Amino acid sequence: MTGEKTTTLPPVRVEAALKERLARYAESQERAVSWVIRKAVEEYLNRHEERSLGKDPDR
């Protein structure tokens, strides 16, 4: 995120089991939980924005 402006989002509530999974995965990748969350949200948005623009052939 070099040179990019950053901000915070409102808190997100998740089940304890999901939080534990997230923490374990982040640790296994030697990344911060916040990094994993940012990447997941970015990938999700990219995938769904493409679909909404008609670029998804299955839709």
N, C-alpha and C positions, 0 to 999 in steps of 0.2 A: 504494500500500500504506500509505496514511496511517493511523496508529493501529493497524495490524495487527502482531501478533507475527510475526517471521520466524525461520527456522531454515535449516540447510543440509542437503543431501541427500548421500548417498555419491557418489563420482565415477562418471561414466558413461563407458565406453569406446566410442568411435565410430571409424569409418574416417577416415583423413586427409582423403579427398575430401569426406566429409560435414561435417567440421569446417571445411574451407575454404569450402564452400557456406554454412554457417551464418554464418561471419564476414563473407562478402561480403554476404549478405542483411541482416544486422544493420547493417552500415555503410551500405548503400543506404537503409535506413529511419531512419538516424541514431539508432539504439538500441543498447543494450548487448546482447551475446550472451546474457547472463543474462535480460534482459527477454524476448527472443524465445523462449528456452527455456521460461520460466514461462508465457507466453501459449500456446505450443503444447501444453504439458502440460495447462493449464486447459481449452483447447478439446477436447482428446482426452478428458479425463475427463468433461466435460459431455456430450459426444456418447455415450460408452459407458455412462455412468450412466443416461442417458435410456433407452437400449436395454434395460438390465437391469431397468428398472422397467416395461417393457412399453409405453413410449410410442412405440416405433418401429413404424410401421405395416407396414414391410417385413419384420418378424421374426415 
